Amino acid sequence: MSEPNMTQAPPAILFVDDEATAVKYFQRAIGQLAPVVTGQSVEEGKALLDAHAESLAVLVSDQRMPGEYGNELLRYARERYPHIVRILTTAYSELDQTVEAVNQGQIHRYIKKPWDITALRMELKQALELSGLRRERDQLVREKLMVLQKQTVATRVGMVHALCASLIGPGKFQPVETYLSGTSLAGPKNAEPDWQRMDYADVIGAESQRSGSFGHAVGLRLAALRAAGRGAGDVAAVLAEALGTSVRRDGDVITWTSPAALSEFVANPVGEAVSAEHAAWLATLLWLEEAGGALQLVREGDAISARTGTRTESFASDRLAVWIENLTEV
């Protein structure tokens, strides 16, 4: 087995074949085109992929090897490292396995042994170029997804503000401030959709439905809190009842043992519904605003605690924009 020199700039080719003569022949024929990494079995090939995938551009695998067919290695590479261009080579006419590999998208090319060196070099040169194009494409896609992810988070933050204004009236920013403070302390997860399964139109539709369901749940919970006729002094009891097992109560202090519960709406992926407890959390903040109270959130190790705090009488006009910028920072 040989391993790549990780300081080399050119991307490498991984060649997996149990025949030592084939390995030497391949290295002599292709070594000047790109660095060549070699393995002698499917399992060794998998280990090399896992260790050096970022430096590899092309995988060439023989079909017949001890233990498993090369198809399995190509499938493994396709599922985990799709940027690597996959080529199958064999001295045998194994049509069924080759057709299966092609149909499953496991290979870019099928090259039969013995090789025509000129043709082999041309195929691998094209494979290296294709891998480079894939990397450029993936980088552009990642940049686009980062922009869309920021837009998603910004839209959700704006939705929280709009929901508060519609339920308790405009100009009351205290519950928004406390809610977004909790989201920030929790450390938002990645809100990026699964773009392999959802296109942009699907995401917009799913976001609209998710936001509507969340807003409806918050409104219902707020109506129930209003009807109960309790005061700001009951906030710890109200939170403990509303949030159930996701928090613990110690007198007037409420503690979230799973901080991620505070950032569900803003931070979770599109396909994840918002829990009833999270809707109750925002509803409680709106109810508390009407009752004249406020909460202060503090992170203590792996937990976040809430206790009665001092109300802020006024907020800067750009406060929402500041929160959006903070929560969309990479």
VOBA-1610 file (N, C-alpha, C; in pm, whole numbers, padded with zeros to 5 digits, always signed):
BEGIN
Met+00083-00120+00000Met+00000+00000+00000Met+00087+00125+00000Ser+00048+00226-00077Ser+00115+00355-00071Ser+00014+00460-00035Glu+00060+00568+00028Glu-00029+00674+00071Glu+00014+00805+00009Pro-00082+00900-00007Pro-00049+01025-00073Pro+00035+01115+00015Asn+00118+01193-00049Asn+00188+01298+00021Asn+00093+01415+00035Met+00046+01441+00157Met-00061+01538+00177Met-00016+01681+00150Thr+00117+01701+00129Thr+00164+01836+00098Thr+00156+01864-00051Gln+00132+01759-00133Gln+00126+01778-00277Gln-00002+01851-00316Ala+00012+01947-00405Ala-00104+02023-00449Ala-00193+01944-00545Pro-00138+01871-00645Pro-00225+01804-00741Pro-00313+01698-00674Pro-00439+01687-00713Pro-00525+01583-00658Pro-00477+01446-00703Ala-00500+01346-00622Ala-00445+01213-00646Ala-00550+01118-00704Ile-00499+01008-00759Ile-00582+00899-00810Ile-00563+00779-00718Leu-00672+00721-00672Leu-00666+00599-00591Leu-00690+00479-00682Phe-00593+00388-00688Phe-00605+00266-00769Phe-00606+00147-00676Val-00711+00065-00685Val-00726-00051-00596Val-00732-00178-00680Asp-00634-00266-00660Asp-00625-00392-00736Asp-00538-00487-00654Asp-00579-00613-00646Asp-00502-00709-00566Asp-00383-00765-00639Glu-00369-00737-00769Glu-00256-00787-00846Glu-00141-00687-00843Ala-00028-00729-00786Ala+00087-00641-00772Ala+00138-00591-00906Thr+00135-00677-01008Thr+00186-00635-01139Thr+00097-00526-01199Ala-00034-00536-01178Ala-00127-00435-01229Ala-00102-00301-01160Val-00073-00307-01029Val-00046-00185-00954Val+00080-00116-01008Lys+00187-00193-01028Lys+00312-00135-01079Lys+00293-00078-01220Tyr+00221-00150-01301Tyr+00197-00107-01439Tyr+00117+00023-01441Phe+00015+00029-01356Phe-00069+00149-01348Phe+00014+00269-01301Gln+00095+00249-01198Gln+00177+00359-01146Gln+00273+00412-01252Arg+00337+00323-01327Arg+00429+00367-01432Arg+00356+00443-01542Ala+00237+00395-01575Ala+00162+00456-01686Ala+00099+00590-01649Ile+00059+00605-01522Ile-00022+00721-01483Ile+00051+00814-01387Gly+00162+00769-01330Gly+00230+00846-01227Gly+00268+00987-01267Gln+00296+01009-01395Gln+00332+01145-01438Gln+00210+01235-01456Leu+00092+01173-01464Leu-00031+01250-01482Leu-00081+01306-01350Ala-00068+01227-01242Ala-00115+01268-01109Ala-00055+01174-01006Pro-00046+01217-00879Pro-00001+01124-00774Pro-00094+01003-00768Val-00039+00885-00749Val-00117+00763-00745Val-00109+00701-00606Val-00224+00673-00549Val-00236+00605-00420Val-00288+00465-00449Thr-00234+00362-00385Thr-00275+00226-00418Thr-00322+00148-00295Gly-00416+00059-00321Gly-00464-00035-00221Gly-00485-00169-00287Gln-00500-00277-00207Gln-00504-00412-00263Gln-00633-00487-00233Ser-00730-00419-00169Ser-00857-00484-00139Ser-00966-00379-00121Val-01090-00424-00121Val-01202-00332-00102Val-01192-00264+00035Glu-01162-00340+00138Glu-01154-00282+00272Glu-01041-00181+00282Glu-00928-00211+00220Glu-00816-00117+00221Glu-00852+00009+00142Gly-00924-00010+00032Gly-00970+00105-00045Gly-01062+00194+00035Lys-01154+00136+00111Lys-01244+00214+00195Lys-01166+00294+00299Ala-01067+00229+00359Ala-00986+00297+00461Ala-00910+00415+00400Leu-00857+00399+00279Leu-00786+00508+00213Leu-00881+00622+00177Leu-01001+00587+00134Leu-01101+00691+00105Leu-01133+00771+00230Asp-01156+00701+00340Asp-01191+00770+00465Asp-01078+00859+00514Ala-00954+00813+00495Ala-00840+00888+00546Ala-00802+01006+00458His-00820+00994+00326His-00764+01094+00235His-00862+01143+00129Ala-00990+01135+00155Ala-01090+01170+00053Ala-01070+01309-00005Glu-01031+01405+00077Glu-01018+01543+00029Glu-00904+01559-00071Ser-00805+01471-00066Ser-00692+01482-00159Ser-00709+01394-00282Leu-00817+01317-00287Leu-00840+01225-00397Leu-00940+01282-00496Ala-00911+01263-00624Ala-01000+01312-00730Ala-01066+01198-00806Val-00995+01086-00823Val-01043+00975-00905Val-01018+00844-00831Leu-01115+00753-00840Leu-01099+00618-00788Leu-01109+00521-00905Val-01006+00438-00922Val-01007+00331-01022Val-01001+00200-00945Ser-01102+00116-00963Ser-01107-00010-00888Ser-01120-00128-00981Asp-01041-00233-00953Asp-01060-00360-01022Asp-01189-00423-00970Gln-01250-00508-01051Gln-01376-00569-01010Gln-01354-00693-00924Arg-01270-00786-00969Arg-01250-00910-00895Arg-01134-00897-00799Met-01169-00896-00668Met-01067-00892-00564Met-01111-00984-00451Pro-01018-01027-00366Pro-01055-01117-00255Pro-01157-01051-00163Gly-01257-01127-00125Gly-01354-01077-00028Gly-01476-01015-00093Glu-01460-00902-00161Glu-01573-00831-00219Glu-01538-00783-00360Tyr-01642-00760-00438Tyr-01623-00703-00571Tyr-01594-00553-00561Gly-01529-00502-00665Gly-01501-00359-00670Gly-01627-00274-00670Asn-01740-00332-00716Asn-01868-00259-00712Asn-01897-00202-00574Glu-01864-00281-00471Glu-01892-00238-00333Glu-01810-00115-00297Leu-01685-00112-00340Leu-01600+00004-00312Leu-01651+00128-00386Leu-01694+00109-00509Leu-01747+00221-00587Leu-01877+00274-00527Arg-01961+00182-00480Arg-02085+00225-00412Arg-02052+00304-00286Tyr-01956+00256-00210Tyr-01914+00323-00087Tyr-01866+00465-00117Ala-01785+00478-00222Ala-01734+00610-00261Ala-01847+00702-00307Arg-01941+00647-00383Arg-02052+00731-00432Arg-02135+00787-00318Glu-02161+00705-00217Glu-02246+00747-00107Glu-02177+00848-00015Arg-02046+00832+00005Arg-01977+00916+00102Arg-01895+01029+00040Tyr-01842+01006-00080Tyr-01753+01104-00142Tyr-01791+01124-00289Pro-01907+01184-00313Pro-01958+01195-00451Pro-01872+01280-00543His-01781+01362-00486His-01695+01442-00573His-01590+01359-00644Ile-01562+01237-00594Ile-01459+01152-00655Ile-01517+01081-00777Val-01449+01093-00890Val-01491+01028-01014Val-01453+00880-01005Arg-01548+00792-01038Arg-01529+00648-01015Arg-01518+00572-01147Ile-01416+00488-01158Ile-01391+00409-01279Ile-01374+00263-01240Leu-01440+00174-01315Leu-01429+00030-01291Leu-01343-00032-01401Thr-01254-00122-01361Thr-01170-00190-01460Thr-01163-00339-01426Thr-01157-00422-01527Thr-01152-00567-01505Thr-01103-00637-01630Ala-01046-00756-01611Ala-01002-00837-01723Ala-01109-00937-01763Tyr-01220-00938-01688Tyr-01325-01037-01712Tyr-01448-00970-01772Ser-01526-01049-01843Ser-01649-00997-01905Ser-01765-01022-01808Glu-01772-00942-01703Glu-01876-00957-01601Glu-01986-00855-01628Leu-02067-00887-01728Leu-02163-00790-01776Leu-02265-00751-01670Asp-02315-00849-01594Asp-02420-00820-01496Asp-02375-00718-01392Gln-02255-00742-01336Gln-02205-00650-01234Gln-02175-00512-01292Thr-02125-00509-01415Thr-02093-00381-01478Thr-02220-00301-01505Val-02322-00368-01559Val-02450-00300-01584Val-02510-00249-01453Glu-02501-00329-01348Glu-02553-00286-01218Glu-02481-00161-01168Ala-02349-00160-01184Ala-02271-00045-01140Ala-02309+00081-01217Val-02328+00065-01348Val-02367+00180-01431Val-02505+00229-01391Asn-02599+00137-01377Asn-02737+00174-01346Asn-02750+00242-01211Gln-02667+00205-01116Gln-02672+00264-00983Gln-02589+00392-00972Gly-02534+00435-01083Gly-02455+00558-01082Gly-02324+00546-01009Gln-02273+00423-00998Gln-02151+00403-00922Gln-02024+00434-01002Ile-02034+00431-01136Ile-01912+00450-01214Ile-01930+00557-01322His-01819+00623-01352His-01812+00720-01462His-01774+00649-01591Arg-01680+00555-01583Arg-01635+00481-01700Arg-01607+00334-01662Tyr-01617+00247-01763Tyr-01578+00107-01749Tyr-01463+00084-01848Ile-01347+00041-01797Ile-01230+00018-01880Ile-01187-00128-01867Lys-01182-00197-01980Lys-01149-00339-01977Lys-00998-00359-01989Lys-00946-00454-01912Lys-00807-00494-01924Lys-00792-00592-02040Pro-00675-00600-02104Pro-00556-00515-02082Pro-00579-00375-02135Trp-00516-00278-02069Trp-00538-00138-02102Trp-00463-00096-02228Asp-00525-00008-02301Asp-00456+00070-02404Asp-00404+00194-02331Ile-00272+00205-02315Ile-00215+00309-02230Ile-00256+00449-02275Thr-00254+00472-02405Thr-00293+00606-02453Thr-00437+00636-02416Ala-00526+00539-02436Ala-00668+00558-02402Ala-00686+00572-02251Leu-00610+00493-02173Leu-00620+00499-02028Leu-00580+00637-01977Arg-00470+00690-02028Arg-00426+00823-01987Arg-00531+00929-02023Met-00590+00917-02141Met-00691+01013-02182Met-00813+01006-02090Glu-00856+00885-02056Glu-00971+00868-01968Glu-00945+00931-01831Leu-00825+00908-01779Leu-00794+00959-01646Leu-00773+01111-01648Lys-00718+01163-01756Lys-00707+01308-01767Lys-00845+01372-01767Gln-00940+01313-01840Gln-01075+01365-01842Gln-01142+01350-01705Ala-01113+01239-01637Ala-01170+01218-01504Ala-01119+01321-01405Leu-00989+01354-01412Leu-00933+01457-01325Leu-00998+01593-01352Glu-01018+01624-01478Glu-01083+01751-01513Glu-01227+01754-01462Leu-01297+01640-01475Leu-01435+01633-01425Leu-01440+01652-01274Ser-01346+01591-01203Ser-01341+01607-01059Ser-01319+01753-01020Gly-01231+01822-01093Gly-01208+01964-01067Gly-01334+02046-01089Leu-01408+02015-01194Leu-01533+02086-01221Leu-01635+02059-01110Arg-01639+01935-01061Arg-01731+01901-00952Arg-01698+01980-00827Arg-01569+01994-00798Arg-01529+02069-00679Arg-01568+02217-00692Glu-01548+02272-00810Glu-01589+02412-00832Glu-01739+02426-00817Arg-01813+02331-00874Arg-01959+02335-00863Arg-02002+02325-00716Asp-01942+02232-00642Asp-01980+02213-00503Asp-01951+02338-00420Gln-01840+02405-00450Gln-01808+02528-00378Gln-01912+02636-00405Leu-01952+02649-00531Leu-02056+02747-00565Leu-02188+02713-00497Val-02222+02583-00494Val-02346+02541-00429Val-02341+02571-00281Arg-02225+02543-00217Arg-02212+02572-00074Arg-02230+02720-00045Glu-02171+02804-00130Glu-02186+02948-00110Glu-02331+02991-00126Lys-02400+02933-00225Lys-02541+02965-00246Lys-02625+02920-00126Leu-02595+02800-00076Leu-02671+02747+00037Leu-02649+02831+00163Met-02529+02884+00180Met-02503+02970+00296Met-02590+03095+00289Val-02604+03152+00168Val-02690+03270+00151Val-02835+03234+00181Leu-02881+03121+00126Leu-03020+03080+00149Leu-03045+03048+00295Gln-02946+02989+00362Gln-02960+02959+00504Gln-02975+03087+00585Lys-02893+03187+00553Lys-02904+03314+00623Lys-03041+03378+00599Gln-03088+03368+00476Gln-03220+03423+00444Gln-03329+03353+00525Thr-03315+03221+00539Thr-03414+03144+00615Thr-03419+03189+00760Val-03301+03202+00822Val-03296+03245+00962Val-03349+03388+00977Ala-03311+03477+00885Ala-03357+03616+00892Ala-03509+03624+00879Thr-03565+03542+00789Thr-03711+03541+00772Thr-03781+03492+00897Arg-03723+03392+00962Arg-03784+03340+01085Arg-03779+03441+01199Val-03667+03511+01209Val-03657+03615+01312Val-03762+03723+01286Gly-03775+03763+01160Gly-03877+03861+01126Gly-04018+03811+01156Met-04039+03681+01136Met-04169+03621+01165Met-04201+03629+01314Val-04104+03605+01399Val-04125+03615+01544Val-04168+03757+01581His-04100+03855+01524His-04134+03995+01551His-04275+04027+01503Ala-04308+03983+01382Ala-04441+04010+01327Ala-04549+03939+01408Leu-04522+03818+01453Leu-04618+03743+01532Leu-04646+03813+01665Cys-04540+03861+01728Cys-04558+03934+01854Cys-04641+04060+01834Ala-04611+04132+01728Ala-04685+04256+01701Ala-04832+04227+01674Ser-04861+04118+01605Ser-05000+04087+01573Ser-05079+04038+01693Leu-05012+03973+01789Leu-05083+03915+01903Leu-05096+04009+02022Ile-04997+04096+02043Ile-05005+04186+02160Ile-04992+04334+02123Gly-04980+04361+01993Gly-04973+04500+01949Gly-04832+04542+01913Pro-04819+04640+01823Pro-04686+04686+01779Pro-04613+04762+01889Gly-04481+04772+01872Gly-04400+04853+01963Gly-04362+04784+02092Lys-04396+04658+02110Lys-04363+04586+02234Lys-04254+04483+02202Phe-04131+04524+02223Phe-04018+04444+02176Phe-03959+04354+02285Gln-03999+04374+02411Gln-03938+04297+02520Gln-03948+04145+02500Pro-04065+04091+02465Pro-04070+03946+02445Pro-03984+03899+02328Val-03973+03981+02222Val-03886+03946+02109Val-03742+03941+02156Glu-03702+04040+02234Glu-03565+04046+02287Glu-03533+03924+02371Thr-03624+03888+02461Thr-03599+03772+02548Thr-03596+03643+02467Tyr-03690+03630+02373Tyr-03697+03509+02291Tyr-03569+03491+02209Leu-03523+03597+02143Leu-03403+03587+02060Leu-03277+03572+02145Ser-03280+03626+02265Ser-03170+03604+02357Ser-03157+03455+02390Gly-03271+03390+02412Gly-03269+03246+02438Gly-03219+03167+02318Thr-03261+03208+02199Thr-03214+03143+02077Thr-03063+03155+02064Ser-03011+03275+02090Ser-02868+03299+02080Ser-02789+03219+02183Leu-02838+03217+02307Leu-02770+03143+02413Leu-02768+02993+02384Ala-02876+02944+02321Ala-02884+02802+02290Ala-02785+02762+02182Gly-02743+02860+02100Gly-02651+02829+01991Gly-02726+02762+01879Pro-02780+02839+01784Pro-02865+02782+01681Pro-02796+02674+01600Lys-02873+02571+01569Lys-02824+02465+01481Lys-02828+02513+01337Asn-02791+02421+01249Asn-02795+02452+01106Asn-02938+02443+01055Ala-02992+02555+01004Ala-03129+02556+00951Ala-03133+02519+00804Glu-03021+02471+00750Glu-03013+02443+00607Glu-03104+02327+00568Pro-03188+02345+00467Pro-03273+02235+00421Pro-03190+02126+00354Asp-03252+02011+00335Asp-03189+01904+00259Asp-03216+01932+00112Trp-03121+01997+00044Trp-03144+02041-00093Trp-03142+01926-00192Gln-03102+01807-00150Gln-03110+01693-00240Gln-03253+01642-00251Arg-03336+01675-00154Arg-03475+01629-00156Arg-03576+01741-00175Met-03533+01867-00159Met-03626+01979-00166Met-03572+02086-00261Asp-03656+02132-00352Asp-03614+02245-00433Asp-03662+02374-00365Tyr-03630+02488-00425Tyr-03657+02616-00359Tyr-03807+02636-00335Ala-03890+02598-00433Ala-04034+02614-00418Ala-04087+02529-00302Asp-04033+02408-00288Asp-04073+02321-00177Asp-04037+02384-00042Val-03917+02443-00038Val-03872+02505+00087Val-03964+02621+00125Ile-03998+02705+00029Ile-04085+02819+00057Ile-04220+02771+00109Gly-04275+02669+00043Gly-04404+02616+00087Gly-04396+02556+00226Ala-04289+02478+00252Ala-04273+02416+00384Ala-04252+02520+00493Glu-04174+02625+00462Glu-04152+02732+00559Glu-04282+02804+00593Ser-04363+02830+00491Ser-04491+02899+00513Ser-04583+02816+00603Gln-04589+02687+00574Gln-04673+02599+00655Gln-04620+02589+00798Arg-04489+02578+00812Arg-04427+02566+00944Arg-04453+02691+01027Ser-04433+02808+00966Ser-04454+02934+01038Ser-04601+02953+01075Gly-04690+02917+00982Gly-04832+02930+01011Gly-04875+02842+01127Ser-04827+02718+01129Ser-04861+02626+01238Ser-04807+02676+01371Phe-04685+02728+01367Phe-04623+02781+01490Phe-04703+02901+01541Gly-04735+02993+01452Gly-04811+03111+01492Gly-04946+03076+01549His-05013+02979+01487His-05144+02936+01537His-05133+02877+01676Ala-05030+02793+01698Ala-05010+02730+01830Ala-04980+02835+01937Val-04898+02934+01902Val-04867+03041+01998Val-04994+03119+02034Gly-05076+03151+01934Gly-05199+03224+01959Gly-05294+03150+02050Leu-05310+03019+02027Leu-05399+02940+02113Leu-05348+02935+02256Arg-05218+02919+02270Arg-05160+02911+02405Arg-05172+03044+02477Leu-05152+03153+02406Leu-05165+03285+02467Leu-05309+03309+02513Ala-05406+03269+02433Ala-05547+03284+02473Ala-05576+03208+02601Ala-05519+03087+02615Ala-05541+03007+02735Ala-05478+03073+02857Leu-05360+03132+02840Leu-05294+03200+02951Leu-05373+03323+02994Arg-05425+03396+02899Arg-05507+03513+02932Arg-05632+03473+03011Ala-05692+03363+02969Ala-05815+03318+03033Ala-05792+03268+03176Ala-05668+03224+03205Ala-05639+03170+03339Ala-05636+03278+03446Gly-05616+03405+03405Gly-05620+03516+03499Gly-05508+03520+03601Arg-05392+03473+03567Arg-05278+03475+03659Arg-05194+03600+03635Gly-05103+03630+03731Gly-05022+03751+03722Gly-04876+03721+03699Ala-04797+03828+03680Ala-04655+03813+03650Ala-04581+03738+03760Gly-04630+03744+03883Gly-04563+03674+03992Gly-04573+03524+03981Asp-04661+03477+03894Asp-04677+03332+03876Asp-04594+03278+03761Val-04504+03359+03705Val-04436+03320+03581Val-04359+03190+03593Ala-04292+03165+03706Ala-04216+03041+03721Ala-04309+02920+03716Ala-04422+02930+03784Ala-04519+02820+03783Ala-04578+02802+03644Val-04609+02913+03578Val-04665+02906+03443Val-04568+02838+03348Leu-04441+02877+03354Leu-04340+02816+03266Leu-04322+02668+03296Ala-04317+02633+03423Ala-04299+02493+03459Ala-04415+02408+03409Glu-04536+02461+03419Glu-04653+02387+03370Glu-04653+02377+03218Ala-04616+02488+03152Ala-04622+02492+03005Ala-04513+02409+02939Leu-04393+02407+02998Leu-04279+02345+02933Leu-04252+02202+02979Gly-04320+02159+03084Gly-04314+02019+03126Gly-04175+01969+03156Thr-04142+01852+03100Thr-04016+01785+03135Thr-03894+01849+03071Ser-03914+01947+02982Ser-03798+02011+02919Ser-03729+02109+03013Val-03792+02139+03129Val-03731+02230+03226Val-03745+02172+03367Arg-03668+02231+03458Arg-03687+02201+03600Arg-03704+02333+03674Arg-03780+02329+03781Arg-03807+02451+03857Arg-03744+02443+03994Asp-03670+02548+04030Asp-03614+02563+04164Asp-03661+02697+04218Gly-03774+02696+04285Gly-03831+02820+04334Gly-03875+02909+04219Asp-03814+03027+04208Asp-03849+03120+04101Asp-03755+03108+03979Val-03672+03007+03979Val-03577+02988+03869Val-03619+02867+03784Ile-03624+02888+03652Ile-03656+02781+03558Ile-03530+02751+03477Thr-03496+02623+03465Thr-03373+02584+03396Thr-03404+02483+03285Trp-03351+02514+03167Trp-03359+02421+03054Trp-03236+02331+03056Thr-03258+02202+03067Thr-03145+02109+03066Thr-03102+02077+02923Ser-03191+02105+02827Ser-03158+02089+02685Ser-03175+02225+02618Pro-03070+02307+02615Pro-03082+02444+02562Pro-03136+02451+02420Ala-03116+02345+02340Ala-03164+02349+02201Ala-03315+02370+02193Ala-03388+02340+02301Ala-03533+02360+02302Ala-03569+02507+02289Leu-03475+02597+02319Leu-03502+02741+02311Leu-03487+02795+02170Ser-03429+02720+02080Ser-03401+02774+01946Ser-03472+02698+01835Glu-03572+02620+01870Glu-03639+02533+01772Glu-03687+02606+01648Phe-03766+02711+01667Phe-03828+02775+01551Phe-03725+02840+01460Val-03630+02911+01517Val-03532+02983+01437Val-03427+02890+01378Ala-03387+02787+01452Ala-03267+02713+01414Ala-03289+02577+01349Asn-03401+02513+01373Asn-03417+02377+01323Asn-03445+02373+01173Pro-03412+02262+01106Pro-03436+02251+00961Pro-03583+02261+00926Val-03608+02289+00799Val-03745+02312+00751Val-03838+02196+00783Gly-03790+02074+00768Gly-03876+01959+00785Gly-03912+01925+00928Glu-03852+01993+01025Glu-03879+01963+01165Glu-03987+02054+01220Ala-04098+01994+01263Ala-04208+02071+01321Ala-04165+02131+01455Val-04229+02241+01491Val-04199+02307+01618Val-04287+02246+01726Ser-04228+02214+01840Ser-04302+02146+01946Ser-04402+02239+02014Ala-04500+02177+02079Ala-04600+02254+02155Ala-04533+02329+02270Glu-04430+02269+02328Glu-04361+02336+02439Glu-04291+02463+02393His-04234+02459+02273His-04166+02578+02224His-04266+02689+02193Ala-04381+02653+02138Ala-04487+02752+02116Ala-04534+02810+02249Ala-04542+02725+02351Ala-04583+02773+02484Ala-04480+02870+02542Trp-04353+02850+02510Trp-04247+02939+02558Trp-04267+03081+02505Leu-04288+03094+02375Leu-04310+03227+02319Leu-04442+03286+02369Ala-04545+03203+02378Ala-04675+03252+02428Ala-04661+03305+02571Thr-04581+03239+02652Thr-04561+03284+02790Thr-04491+03420+02794Leu-04396+03439+02706Leu-04328+03570+02700Leu-04426+03680+02659Leu-04516+03651+02567Leu-04617+03750+02527Leu-04714+03778+02641Trp-04756+03674+02708Trp-04844+03691+02825Trp-04775+03772+02935Leu-04647+03744+02956Leu-04572+03815+03059Leu-04558+03963+03024Glu-04544+03994+02898Glu-04537+04134+02855Glu-04667+04206+02889Glu-04778+04142+02865Glu-04907+04203+02898Glu-04926+04216+03049Ala-04864+04123+03123Ala-04876+04126+03269Ala-04777+04223+03333Gly-04689+04283+03254Gly-04596+04382+03305Gly-04467+04326+03361Gly-04435+04200+03329Gly-04314+04139+03381Gly-04209+04117+03273Ala-04096+04060+03314Ala-03988+04030+03219Ala-03900+03920+03277Leu-03828+03853+03189Leu-03737+03748+03230Leu-03595+03780+03185Gln-03499+03729+03261Gln-03358+03739+03223Gln-03305+03599+03206Leu-03240+03573+03094Leu-03185+03440+03066Leu-03034+03442+03083Val-02982+03336+03144Val-02839+03324+03169Val-02794+03182+03138Arg-02685+03168+03066Arg-02630+03034+03041Arg-02536+02999+03154Glu-02555+02879+03210Glu-02471+02830+03320Glu-02422+02690+03283Gly-02302+02685+03224Gly-02250+02557+03178Gly-02330+02505+03061Asp-02386+02384+03077Asp-02465+02322+02970Asp-02613+02353+02981Ala-02652+02437+03075Ala-02793+02469+03096Ala-02817+02619+03081Ile-02943+02654+03058Ile-02985+02795+03050Ile-03095+02817+03152Ser-03081+02921+03232Ser-03178+02949+03337Ser-03250+03080+03312Ala-03375+03085+03357Ala-03456+03206+03346Ala-03505+03245+03484Arg-03497+03374+03512Arg-03550+03426+03638Arg-03606+03564+03612Thr-03683+03614+03706Thr-03744+03746+03690Thr-03636+03851+03667Gly-03658+03936+03567Gly-03561+04040+03534Gly-03625+04176+03525Thr-03542+04273+03490Thr-03589+04412+03478Thr-03632+04439+03334Arg-03746+04501+03318Arg-03795+04536+03185Arg-03709+04646+03124Thr-03689+04638+02994Thr-03621+04746+02922Thr-03728+04837+02864Glu-03720+04964+02895Glu-03827+05056+02855Glu-03826+05089+02707Ser-03707+05092+02646Ser-03702+05125+02503Ser-03587+05049+02437Phe-03603+05024+02308Phe-03503+04952+02230Phe-03466+05035+02108Ala-03342+05023+02064Ala-03297+05096+01947Ala-03378+05051+01825Ser-03398+05142+01733Ser-03481+05114+01616Ser-03423+05002+01528Asp-03292+04981+01537Asp-03228+04878+01455Asp-03204+04749+01533Arg-03270+04735+01647Arg-03243+04620+01733Arg-03273+04487+01663Leu-03382+04480+01587Leu-03414+04356+01517Leu-03306+04323+01413Ala-03257+04425+01343Ala-03151+04404+01244Ala-03025+04353+01311Val-02997+04402+01432Val-02879+04356+01506Val-02893+04207+01540Trp-03013+04168+01582Trp-03035+04027+01614Trp-03020+03940+01489Ile-03075+03985+01378Ile-03063+03909+01253Ile-02917+03891+01215Glu-02840+03996+01229Glu-02697+03987+01196Glu-02626+03890+01290Asn-02658+03897+01419Asn-02594+03808+01516Asn-02627+03662+01491Leu-02753+03636+01459Leu-02798+03497+01445Leu-02765+03436+01309Thr-02722+03519+01215Thr-02684+03466+01082Thr-02535+03467+01059Glu-02458+03501+01161Glu-02313+03498+01147Glu-02268+03354+01131Val-02171+03332+01042Val-02118+03198+01019Val-02009+03168+01119
//
